[in-house]
Amino acid sequence: MAKKSTVARSNKAPKFKSRVVRRCFKCGRARGYMRDYDLCRICFRELANEGKIPGVKKSSW
């Protein structure tokens, strides 16, 4: 879980466009972020396993 100050800083508009830091809206993690879902890989996996993300299911072959 990211610190509240770090999350608050990333929510502010950056001075330059390239300084944007995208974070998971659930936990605030910056690494392993998936833009399509606005989640980090860990939260994505938890929600996908619970069936809370429509159209996503566990693959098996």
C-alpha positions as a Markdown table, in Angstrom:
| # | Residue | x | y | z |
|---|---|---|---|---|
| 1 | Met | 0.0 | 0.0 | 0.0 |
| 2 | Ala | 1.4 | 3.4 | -1.0 |
| 3 | Lys | 1.7 | 6.3 | 1.4 |
| 4 | Lys | -1.2 | 8.7 | 1.4 |
| 5 | Ser | 1.2 | 11.6 | 0.6 |
| 6 | Thr | 2.6 | 9.7 | -2.5 |
| 7 | Val | -0.9 | 9.0 | -3.8 |
| 8 | Ala | -2.0 | 12.6 | -3.2 |
| 9 | Arg | 1.1 | 13.9 | -5.1 |
| 10 | Ser | 0.4 | 11.6 | -8.1 |
| 11 | Asn | -3.2 | 12.9 | -8.3 |
| 12 | Lys | -2.1 | 16.5 | -8.7 |
| 13 | Ala | -1.6 | 17.8 | -12.3 |
| 14 | Pro | 2.0 | 17.5 | -13.3 |
| 15 | Lys | 4.1 | 20.5 | -14.4 |
| 16 | Phe | 5.1 | 18.5 | -17.6 |
| 17 | Lys | 3.1 | 15.9 | -19.4 |
| 18 | Ser | 5.8 | 13.2 | -19.2 |
| 19 | Arg | 5.8 | 13.3 | -15.3 |
| 20 | Val | 2.4 | 11.6 | -15.1 |
| 21 | Val | 2.5 | 8.8 | -12.6 |
| 22 | Arg | -0.4 | 6.3 | -13.0 |
| 23 | Arg | -1.3 | 4.4 | -9.9 |
| 24 | Cys | -3.8 | 1.6 | -9.0 |
| 25 | Phe | -7.0 | 3.3 | -7.7 |
| 26 | Lys | -7.4 | 0.5 | -5.2 |
| 27 | Cys | -4.0 | 0.3 | -3.5 |
| 28 | Gly | -1.9 | 3.1 | -5.0 |
| 29 | Arg | 0.8 | 0.8 | -6.4 |
| 30 | Ala | 2.7 | 2.4 | -9.4 |
| 31 | Arg | 4.4 | -0.7 | -10.8 |
| 32 | Gly | 2.7 | -3.4 | -12.7 |
| 33 | Tyr | -0.1 | -1.0 | -13.6 |
| 34 | Met | -2.7 | -1.9 | -16.3 |
| 35 | Arg | -4.1 | 1.1 | -18.0 |
| 36 | Asp | -7.2 | -0.7 | -19.4 |
| 37 | Tyr | -8.4 | -1.6 | -15.9 |
| 38 | Asp | -6.8 | 1.2 | -13.8 |
| 39 | Leu | -5.4 | -1.5 | -11.5 |
| 40 | Cys | -2.1 | -3.0 | -10.6 |
| 41 | Arg | -1.4 | -6.6 | -11.4 |
| 42 | Ile | -2.0 | -7.8 | -7.9 |
| 43 | Cys | -5.4 | -6.1 | -7.5 |
| 44 | Phe | -6.4 | -7.2 | -11.0 |
| 45 | Arg | -5.7 | -10.8 | -10.2 |
| 46 | Glu | -7.7 | -10.7 | -6.9 |
| 47 | Leu | -10.7 | -9.1 | -8.6 |
| 48 | Ala | -10.5 | -11.4 | -11.6 |
| 49 | Asn | -10.4 | -14.5 | -9.4 |
| 50 | Glu | -13.5 | -13.2 | -7.6 |
| 51 | Gly | -15.3 | -12.7 | -10.9 |
| 52 | Lys | -15.7 | -8.9 | -10.4 |
| 53 | Ile | -14.1 | -7.9 | -13.7 |
| 54 | Pro | -16.6 | -8.6 | -16.5 |
| 55 | Gly | -15.2 | -10.5 | -19.5 |
| 56 | Val | -12.1 | -11.8 | -17.7 |
| 57 | Lys | -11.7 | -15.4 | -16.8 |
| 58 | Lys | -8.9 | -17.6 | -15.8 |
| 59 | Ser | -7.3 | -19.3 | -18.7 |
| 60 | Ser | -6.5 | -23.0 | -18.9 |
| 61 | Trp | -5.4 | -25.2 | -21.8 |
